[in-house]
C-alpha cells in the first residue's frame, strides 16, 4: 500500500513538472511539490523497521537526533515572498 502511495506521489510530481508557471503560482507549485516529497518520506519512514517496533510499548525508547529542520527560519507558506 505504501509503495502505491509513493508511486502516485511520484506520478503527481511528474505531472506538476510539466506545468509552466509564473507569478504566485510558482510558490503554490513549490509548496505542492514539497508536500508530495513529504508524503514519500513518510512512506519511507513507515516502511523501515525501527528498534521501537520490537520493544514493549511501556519501555523507554532512546531519544533520536533532532531534525535539522527545526533550526533556521520557518518555511515559506504558499503565497509568501522572501
C-alpha positions, 0 to 999 in steps of 0.5 A, spaced: 500 500 500 505 504 501 509 503 495 502 505 491 502 511 495 509 513 493 508 511 486 502 516 485 506 521 489 511 520 484 506 520 478 503 527 481 510 530 481 511 528 474 505 531 472 506 538 476 513 538 472 510 539 466 506 545 468 509 552 466 508 557 471 509 564 473 507 569 478 504 566 485 503 560 482 510 558 482 510 558 490 503 554 490 507 549 485 513 549 490 509 548 496 505 542 492 511 539 490 514 539 497 508 536 500 508 530 495 516 529 497 513 529 504 508 524 503 514 519 500 518 520 506 513 518 510 512 512 506 519 511 507 519 512 514 513 507 515 516 502 511 523 501 515 523 497 521 525 501 527 528 498 534 521 501 537 517 496 533 520 490 537 520 493 544 514 493 549 510 499 548 511 501 556 519 501 555 523 507 554 525 508 547 532 512 546 531 519 544 533 520 536 537 526 533 533 532 532 531 534 525 535 539 522 529 542 520 527 545 526 533 550 526 533 556 521 527 560 519 520 557 518 518 555 511 515 559 506 507 558 506 504 558 499 503 565 497 509 568 501 515 572 498 522 572 501 
